[in-house]
Amino acid sequence: MAEIPRTALERVLARASELQTSTPDLAESVSEERLLDIAKEVGLDLAHVRQAIAEERARAPLTEAETGALLDALGPASVTAQRTVPGTPDQILMRLDAWMPRMESLATRRRTGDRQSWEPRHDPVGNFLRSSFGAGGRRFDLVRVDQVVASVTAIDATRSVIRFDAETGAMRRTQRNQAVALVALLGVLWAVAAVPLVLLVGAGIGAGILAGITACVGGAAYLTWRTIRRAYRNAVDRMHLRLEQLLDELEHDRLKEPPNLLQKVVGQITAR
């Protein structure tokens, strides 16, 4: 039997997947065991296939994001980060559940199987952090998300795939509303300046001045939009970076809470 070169493997698998999708009498799903058998037959590394299966299962169904021209122009409504880390799903979620409330100011929302979500605290401390977007010289970059969902899927007994999905739809809508309100305010200011000008100076003489005012207002509206969009995207980038940092800590087993004051005192006494 002729062998298929490695360079053609992706094309063969893609075409086989296309044929299966377009054939109505084939099963709509395949068992994991059958998929591993198929992978073995075509010479794929089973460890890589198991990791790919775990990554697919880690995908979380997110709330459908609101769409619109301004919303889409602002940026994405969710942030995703994914990594293979040591530990079982239970171990990883236990570490995160101890970390998130104290270190990220997020409250546990719910847990379903190997998926857990957190949301911003709705108390004076949480409100303060959301309004100031930082405290004590340290940014709390996740306090303005709608929710953070961690989905963990075991690859084997010692490794798991964890995927973070942070939804930012509410913050995006707020930024959109602020942009619309500020542009509308600029429009009102333009009308307040333009109407008296035309009435007092006359349409002919005031046309040039009116064009200048219009250009200034239009430029201010554009700069306002650019500033709000940049602020939103910077916030989303910081959220993504924070999720990647959490994955770094999990990957290298450094996700440990710093000792509190009592633990420090006890540690100093013990050391003596």
Backbone hydrogen bonds in HBPLUS format (Angstrom, degrees):
<---DONOR---> <-ACCEPTOR-->    atom                        ^
c    i                          cat <-CA-CA->   ^        H-A-AA   ^      H-
h    n   atom  resd res      DA  || num        DHA   H-A  angle D-A-AA Bond
n    s   type  num  typ     dist DA aas  dist angle  dist       angle   num
A0008-ALA N   A0005-PRO O   3.02 MM   3  5.52 146.9  2.14 111.1 120.4     1
A0009-LEU N   A0006-ARG O   3.15 MM   3  5.13 154.5  2.22 101.7 109.5     2
A0012-VAL N   A0008-ALA O   3.00 MM   4  6.24 158.0  2.05 155.4 161.9     3
A0013-LEU N   A0009-LEU O   2.96 MM   4  6.21 169.7  1.97 159.1 161.1     4
A0014-ALA N   A0010-GLU O   2.90 MM   4  5.98 160.5  1.94 146.7 152.8     5
A0015-ARG N   A0011-ARG O   2.94 MM   4  6.04 158.5  1.99 144.8 150.5     6
A0016-ALA N   A0012-VAL O   2.90 MM   4  6.12 157.0  1.95 149.2 156.0     7
A0017-SER N   A0013-LEU O   2.92 MM   4  6.13 156.7  1.98 148.5 154.5     8
A0018-GLU N   A0014-ALA O   2.96 MM   4  6.21 151.4  2.04 143.0 151.1     9
A0019-LEU N   A0015-ARG O   2.91 MM   4  6.18 157.1  1.96 150.9 156.5    10
A0020-GLN N   A0016-ALA O   2.97 MM   4  6.20 157.1  2.02 147.0 153.2    11
A0021-THR N   A0017-SER O   3.01 MM   4  6.19 157.3  2.06 147.2 153.0    12
A0022-SER N   A0018-GLU O   3.08 MM   4  6.27 149.9  2.17 144.5 152.2    13
A0023-THR N   A0020-GLN O   3.35 MM   3  5.27 155.7  2.42  98.2 105.2    14
A0035-LEU N   A0031-SER O   2.95 MM   4  6.24 156.3  2.01 149.5 156.5    15
A0036-LEU N   A0032-GLU O   2.93 MM   4  6.17 154.0  2.00 148.2 154.7    16
A0037-ASP N   A0033-GLU O   2.98 MM   4  6.26 148.8  2.08 142.2 151.1    17
A0038-ILE N   A0034-ARG O   2.92 MM   4  6.22 158.2  1.96 150.0 155.5    18
A0039-ALA N   A0035-LEU O   2.90 MM   4  6.14 160.0  1.94 147.1 152.9    19
A0040-LYS N   A0036-LEU O   2.88 MM   4  6.07 151.9  1.96 143.8 151.4    20
A0041-GLU N   A0037-ASP O   2.95 MM   4  6.22 152.2  2.03 146.1 153.7    21
A0042-VAL N   A0038-ILE O   3.10 MM   4  6.45 147.3  2.21 149.3 157.2    22
A0044-LEU N   A0039-ALA O   2.86 MM   5  5.13 161.8  1.90 155.4 151.6    23
A0043-GLY N   A0040-LYS O   3.18 MM   3  5.07 156.8  2.24  99.0 105.7    24
A0048-HIS N   A0045-ASP O   3.08 MM   3  5.42 122.7  2.42 103.9 117.2    25
A0049-VAL N   A0045-ASP O   3.09 MM   4  6.46 152.2  2.17 147.1 155.7    26
A0050-ARG N   A0046-LEU O   2.85 MM   4  6.05 162.1  1.89 151.5 155.4    27
A0051-GLN N   A0047-ALA O   3.08 MM   4  6.28 153.4  2.15 139.8 147.0    28
A0052-ALA N   A0048-HIS O   2.91 MM   4  6.17 154.2  1.98 145.2 152.4    29
A0053-ILE N   A0049-VAL O   2.89 MM   4  6.19 153.2  1.97 150.8 158.0    30
A0054-ALA N   A0050-ARG O   2.93 MM   4  6.18 159.6  1.97 147.6 153.1    31
A0055-GLU N   A0051-GLN O   2.88 MM   4  6.13 155.6  1.94 149.9 156.6    32
A0056-GLU N   A0052-ALA O   3.02 MM   4  6.24 151.7  2.10 142.9 150.2    33
A0057-ARG N   A0053-ILE O   2.98 MM   4  6.25 156.9  2.03 151.0 157.2    34
A0058-ALA N   A0054-ALA O   3.01 MM   4  6.16 131.4  2.25 139.2 152.1    35
A0059-ARG N   A0056-GLU O   3.29 MM   3  5.64 160.7  2.33 106.4 112.1    36
A0072-ASP N   A0068-GLY O   2.80 MM   4  5.80 170.3  1.81 157.4 160.6    37
A0073-ALA N   A0069-ALA O   3.05 MM   4  6.12 146.7  2.16 137.7 147.1    38
A0074-LEU N   A0070-LEU O   3.00 MM   4  6.22 138.0  2.18 143.1 153.6    39
A0074-LEU N   A0071-LEU O   3.15 MM   3  5.21 128.9  2.42  95.8 109.1    40
A0168-THR N   A0077-ALA O   2.81 MM  91  5.00 176.5  1.81 135.0 136.0    41
A0079-VAL N   A0166-ALA O   2.77 MM  87  5.05 147.5  1.88 142.0 153.0    42
A0166-ALA N   A0079-VAL O   2.80 MM  87  5.05 167.1  1.82 153.7 158.1    43
A0081-ALA N   A0164-PHE O   3.02 MM  83  5.21 151.6  2.10 142.0 147.4    44
A0164-PHE N   A0081-ALA O   2.75 MM  83  5.21 166.1  1.77 164.6 168.4    45
A0083-ARG N   A0162-ILE O   3.01 MM  79  5.67 155.1  2.08 156.6 164.6    46
A0162-ILE N   A0083-ARG O   2.93 MM  79  5.67 166.8  1.95 172.5 171.4    47
A0085-VAL N   A0160-SER O   2.86 MM  75  5.63 159.6  1.91 168.4 172.4    48
A0160-SER N   A0085-VAL O   2.94 MM  75  5.63 164.9  1.97 167.9 173.0    49
A0087-GLY N   A0158-THR O   2.78 MM  71  5.19 166.6  1.80 132.5 133.8    50
A0092-ILE N   A0088-THR O   3.02 MM   4  6.24 166.2  2.04 162.2 165.9    51
A0093-LEU N   A0089-PRO O   2.97 MM   4  6.08 168.5  1.98 153.3 156.6    52
A0094-MET N   A0090-ASP O   2.95 MM   4  6.02 151.2  2.04 145.3 153.4    53
A0095-ARG N   A0091-GLN O   3.12 MM   4  6.34 157.9  2.17 145.2 150.3    54
A0096-LEU N   A0092-ILE O   3.01 MM   4  6.28 161.1  2.05 150.2 155.6    55
A0097-ASP N   A0093-LEU O   2.85 MM   4  5.92 156.1  1.90 144.6 151.3    56
A0098-ALA N   A0094-MET O   3.15 MM   4  6.32 139.1  2.32 140.2 149.5    57
A0099-TRP N   A0095-ARG O   3.05 MM   4  6.21 138.6  2.23 138.8 150.6    58
A0099-TRP N   A0096-LEU O   3.04 MM   3  4.91 122.2  2.39  91.1 106.6    59
A0100-MET N   A0096-LEU O   2.84 MM   4  5.85 176.1  1.84 165.3 163.9    60
A0103-MET N   A0099-TRP O   2.88 MM   4  5.65 167.6  1.90 173.5 177.7    61
A0104-GLU N   A0100-MET O   3.03 MM   4  4.89 146.2  2.14 124.1 132.4    62
A0106-LEU N   A0100-MET O   3.19 MM   6  5.41 170.3  2.20 123.6 125.3    63
A0107-ALA N   A0119-GLU O   2.70 MM  12  5.38 155.2  1.76 176.5 167.6    64
A0119-GLU N   A0107-ALA O   2.85 MM  12  5.38 157.5  1.90 152.3 158.3    65
A0109-ARG N   A0117-SER O   2.82 MM   8  5.34 166.4  1.84 142.3 140.2    66
A0117-SER N   A0110-ARG O   2.92 MM   7  5.59 160.1  1.96 165.1 170.6    67
A0112-THR N   A0115-ARG O   2.77 MM   3  5.29 163.2  1.80 163.6 168.7    68
A0115-ARG N   A0112-THR O   3.05 MM   3  5.29 142.5  2.19 117.9 129.3    69
A0152-VAL N   A0114-ASP O   2.96 MM  38  5.52 175.9  1.96 169.1 170.5    70
A0116-GLN N   A0150-ALA O   2.96 MM  34  5.36 159.9  2.00 150.3 155.8    71
A0150-ALA N   A0116-GLN O   2.75 MM  34  5.36 171.4  1.76 169.5 171.4    72
A0118-TRP N   A0148-VAL O   2.84 MM  30  5.24 149.6  1.93 145.0 155.2    73
A0148-VAL N   A0118-TRP O   2.84 MM  30  5.24 156.7  1.89 147.0 154.4    74
A0127-ASN N   A0123-ASP O   2.85 MM   4  6.06 162.5  1.88 164.5 170.5    75
A0128-PHE N   A0124-PRO O   2.93 MM   4  6.05 153.7  2.00 142.5 149.5    76
A0129-LEU N   A0125-VAL O   2.98 MM   4  6.25 160.6  2.01 152.3 157.2    77
A0130-ARG N   A0126-GLY O   3.00 MM   4  6.22 156.0  2.06 147.0 153.4    78
A0131-SER N   A0127-ASN O   3.00 MM   4  6.17 149.7  2.09 143.1 151.4    79
A0132-SER N   A0128-PHE O   2.87 MM   4  6.05 158.3  1.92 154.0 159.7    80
A0133-PHE N   A0129-LEU O   2.60 MM   4  5.16 134.4  1.80 135.7 148.0    81
A0135-ALA N   A0138-ARG O   3.14 MM   3  5.63 171.8  2.15 152.0 151.8    82
A0138-ARG N   A0135-ALA O   3.01 MM   3  5.63 167.6  2.03 123.7 126.7    83
A0143-VAL N   A0140-PHE O   3.41 MM   3  5.94 173.9  2.42 118.3 119.8    84
A0145-VAL N   A0142-LEU O   3.40 MM   3  5.70 170.9  2.41 113.4 114.1    85
A0146-ASP N   A0167-GLU O   2.65 MM  21  5.30 169.7  1.66 154.3 157.3    86
A0167-GLU N   A0147-GLN O   2.99 MM  20  5.62 161.8  2.02 163.8 168.8    87
A0149-VAL N   A0165-ASP O   2.84 MM  16  5.12 164.6  1.86 143.0 148.2    88
A0165-ASP N   A0149-VAL O   2.89 MM  16  5.12 150.4  1.98 145.0 154.1    89
A0151-SER N   A0163-ARG O   2.94 MM  12  5.23 163.4  1.97 148.8 153.9    90
A0163-ARG N   A0151-SER O   2.90 MM  12  5.23 151.4  1.98 142.9 152.4    91
A0153-THR N   A0161-VAL O   2.89 MM   8  5.24 158.2  1.94 148.3 155.5    92
A0161-VAL N   A0153-THR O   2.76 MM   8  5.24 163.5  1.79 156.8 157.5    93
A0155-ILE N   A0159-ARG O   2.87 MM   4  5.54 170.8  1.88 137.3 139.8    94
A0156-ASP N   A0159-ARG O   3.37 MM   3  5.57 162.8  2.41 139.5 141.6    95
A0172-ARG N   A0168-THR O   3.04 MM   4  6.25 156.1  2.10 152.8 160.2    96
A0173-ARG N   A0169-GLY O   2.96 MM   4  6.22 156.1  2.02 149.5 155.5    97
A0174-THR N   A0170-ALA O   2.97 MM   4  6.22 157.1  2.03 148.4 154.8    98
A0175-GLN N   A0171-MET O   3.01 MM   4  6.26 160.6  2.05 149.8 154.1    99
A0176-ARG N   A0172-ARG O   2.96 MM   4  6.19 154.8  2.03 145.9 153.2   100
A0177-ASN N   A0173-ARG O   2.87 MM   4  6.12 161.4  1.91 152.8 157.4   101
A0178-GLN N   A0174-THR O   2.94 MM   4  6.18 154.5  2.00 148.8 155.9   102
A0179-ALA N   A0175-GLN O   3.01 MM   4  6.22 157.6  2.06 146.4 152.1   103
A0180-VAL N   A0176-ARG O   2.97 MM   4  6.27 161.7  2.01 152.6 157.3   104
A0181-ALA N   A0177-ASN O   2.91 MM   4  6.07 161.3  1.95 148.0 153.4   105
A0182-LEU N   A0178-GLN O   2.96 MM   4  6.13 163.1  1.99 151.5 155.5   106
A0183-VAL N   A0179-ALA O   3.00 MM   4  6.13 160.4  2.03 149.3 154.9   107
A0184-ALA N   A0180-VAL O   2.90 MM   4  6.04 155.8  1.96 146.4 153.7   108
A0185-LEU N   A0181-ALA O   2.93 MM   4  6.15 150.0  2.02 142.6 151.0   109
A0186-LEU N   A0182-LEU O   2.99 MM   4  6.29 152.9  2.06 143.8 150.8   110
A0187-GLY N   A0183-VAL O   2.96 MM   4  6.27 145.8  2.08 143.0 152.7   111
A0188-VAL N   A0184-ALA O   2.96 MM   4  6.32 149.7  2.05 147.3 155.1   112
A0189-LEU N   A0185-LEU O   2.98 MM   4  6.30 160.9  2.02 150.9 155.7   113
A0190-TRP N   A0186-LEU O   2.91 MM   4  6.15 150.1  2.00 142.9 151.4   114
A0191-ALA N   A0187-GLY O   3.01 MM   4  6.30 157.6  2.06 145.8 151.1   115
A0192-VAL N   A0188-VAL O   2.90 MM   4  6.18 157.7  1.95 152.2 158.7   116
A0193-ALA N   A0189-LEU O   3.02 MM   4  6.22 147.1  2.14 143.1 151.2   117
A0194-ALA N   A0190-TRP O   2.73 MM   4  5.85 156.3  1.78 152.8 160.5   118
A0195-VAL N   A0191-ALA O   3.09 MM   4  5.84 170.7  2.09 145.6 148.3   119
A0198-VAL N   A0194-ALA O   2.99 MM   4  6.25 160.3  2.03 159.2 162.9   120
A0199-LEU N   A0195-VAL O   3.08 MM   4  6.28 161.1  2.11 153.9 159.5   121
A0200-LEU N   A0196-PRO O   2.86 MM   4  5.89 158.9  1.91 151.2 156.1   122
A0201-VAL N   A0197-LEU O   2.91 MM   4  5.68 162.8  1.94 147.0 152.8   123
A0202-GLY N   A0198-VAL O   3.00 MM   4  4.86 133.9  2.21 113.0 126.6   124
A0206-GLY N   A0202-GLY O   2.90 MM   4  5.73 155.8  1.96 150.8 158.9   125
A0210-LEU N   A0206-GLY O   2.74 MM   4  5.81 158.0  1.79 152.0 159.3   126
A0211-ALA N   A0207-ALA O   2.88 MM   4  6.10 151.0  1.97 145.3 153.0   127
A0212-GLY N   A0208-GLY O   3.04 MM   4  6.35 151.0  2.13 144.3 152.0   128
A0213-ILE N   A0209-ILE O   2.91 MM   4  6.28 157.9  1.96 152.2 158.1   129
A0214-THR N   A0210-LEU O   2.86 MM   4  6.06 160.6  1.90 149.7 155.4   130
A0215-ALA N   A0211-ALA O   2.95 MM   4  6.15 155.7  2.01 144.9 151.0   131
A0216-CYS N   A0212-GLY O   2.99 MM   4  6.25 157.1  2.04 146.9 153.2   132
A0217-VAL N   A0213-ILE O   2.89 MM   4  6.16 163.9  1.91 155.4 159.4   133
A0218-GLY N   A0214-THR O   2.82 MM   4  5.97 162.3  1.85 149.7 155.4   134
A0219-GLY N   A0215-ALA O   2.86 MM   4  6.01 157.5  1.91 145.8 152.1   135
A0220-ALA N   A0216-CYS O   2.90 MM   4  6.13 153.8  1.97 145.7 153.2   136
A0221-ALA N   A0217-VAL O   2.88 MM   4  6.12 155.3  1.94 150.0 156.6   137
A0222-TYR N   A0218-GLY O   2.99 MM   4  6.23 156.7  2.04 147.3 153.3   138
A0223-LEU N   A0219-GLY O   2.95 MM   4  6.17 164.2  1.97 150.3 154.4   139
A0224-THR N   A0220-ALA O   2.89 MM   4  6.03 150.8  1.97 143.7 152.1   140
A0225-TRP N   A0221-ALA O   3.02 MM   4  6.27 160.0  2.06 147.3 151.9   141
A0226-ARG N   A0222-TYR O   2.91 MM   4  6.18 163.1  1.94 152.0 157.0   142
A0227-THR N   A0223-LEU O   2.91 MM   4  6.04 155.4  1.97 145.7 152.0   143
A0228-ILE N   A0224-THR O   3.04 MM   4  6.27 164.8  2.06 152.6 156.1   144
A0229-ARG N   A0225-TRP O   2.92 MM   4  6.07 165.4  1.94 154.7 159.2   145
A0230-ARG N   A0226-ARG O   2.93 MM   4  6.01 157.9  1.98 144.5 150.9   146
A0231-ALA N   A0227-THR O   2.97 MM   4  6.16 156.6  2.02 146.1 152.5   147
A0232-TYR N   A0228-ILE O   3.01 MM   4  6.25 158.3  2.06 148.5 153.9   148
A0233-ARG N   A0229-ARG O   2.97 MM   4  6.19 168.3  1.98 152.7 155.8   149
A0234-ASN N   A0230-ARG O   2.88 MM   4  6.00 153.6  1.95 147.6 155.1   150
A0235-ALA N   A0231-ALA O   3.04 MM   4  6.22 154.4  2.10 142.9 149.6   151
A0236-VAL N   A0232-TYR O   2.96 MM   4  6.28 157.3  2.01 151.5 157.8   152
A0237-ASP N   A0233-ARG O   2.89 MM   4  6.07 156.2  1.94 145.2 151.9   153
A0238-ARG N   A0234-ASN O   2.94 MM   4  6.21 152.0  2.02 145.3 152.7   154
A0239-MET N   A0235-ALA O   2.98 MM   4  6.28 152.2  2.06 145.6 153.3   155
A0240-HIS N   A0236-VAL O   2.93 MM   4  6.24 159.7  1.97 151.1 156.2   156
A0241-LEU N   A0237-ASP O   2.92 MM   4  6.16 158.9  1.97 147.0 153.0   157
A0242-ARG N   A0238-ARG O   2.88 MM   4  6.10 153.9  1.94 146.1 153.2   158
A0243-LEU N   A0239-MET O   2.98 MM   4  6.30 155.9  2.04 151.1 156.9   159
A0244-GLU N   A0240-HIS O   3.00 MM   4  6.28 157.5  2.05 149.7 155.9   160
A0245-GLN N   A0241-LEU O   2.88 MM   4  6.15 148.5  1.98 146.2 155.5   161
A0246-LEU N   A0242-ARG O   2.96 MM   4  6.28 151.5  2.05 146.5 153.7   162
A0247-LEU N   A0243-LEU O   3.02 MM   4  6.35 152.5  2.10 145.2 152.6   163
A0248-ASP N   A0244-GLU O   2.89 MM   4  6.22 149.0  1.99 144.0 153.0   164
A0249-GLU N   A0245-GLN O   2.97 MM   4  6.30 157.8  2.02 149.5 154.6   165
A0250-LEU N   A0246-LEU O   2.96 MM   4  6.25 155.6  2.02 147.7 154.4   166
A0251-GLU N   A0247-LEU O   2.79 MM   4  5.92 160.3  1.82 151.1 157.0   167
A0252-HIS N   A0248-ASP O   3.05 MM   4  6.23 153.2  2.12 149.8 155.6   168
A0254-ARG N   A0249-GLU O   2.68 MM   5  4.66 168.3  1.70 145.8 148.2   169
A0253-ASP N   A0250-LEU O   3.25 MM   3  4.93 164.5  2.28  99.0 103.0   170
A0256-LYS N   A0254-ARG O   2.86 MM   2  5.62 128.5  2.13 110.2  94.4   171
A0264-LYS N   A0260-ASN O   2.95 MM   4  6.23 151.7  2.03 152.7 161.3   172
A0265-VAL N   A0261-LEU O   2.97 MM   4  6.27 158.9  2.01 152.6 157.9   173
A0266-VAL N   A0262-LEU O   2.92 MM   4  6.17 168.7  1.93 156.2 159.0   174
A0267-GLY N   A0263-GLN O   2.87 MM   4  5.94 154.2  1.93 141.1 148.8   175
A0268-GLN N   A0264-LYS O   2.91 MM   4  6.17 153.1  1.98 147.7 154.3   176
A0269-ILE N   A0265-VAL O   2.95 MM   4  6.23 158.7  2.00 151.9 157.9   177
A0270-THR N   A0266-VAL O   2.89 MM   4  6.06 160.8  1.92 150.7 156.1   178
A0271-ALA N   A0267-GLY O   2.91 MM   4  6.03 151.5  1.99 141.9 150.0   179
A0272-ARG N   A0268-GLN O   3.18 MM   4  6.41 140.4  2.34 139.7 148.5   180
A0272-ARG N   A0269-ILE O   3.21 MM   3  5.29 129.5  2.48  95.8 108.4   181
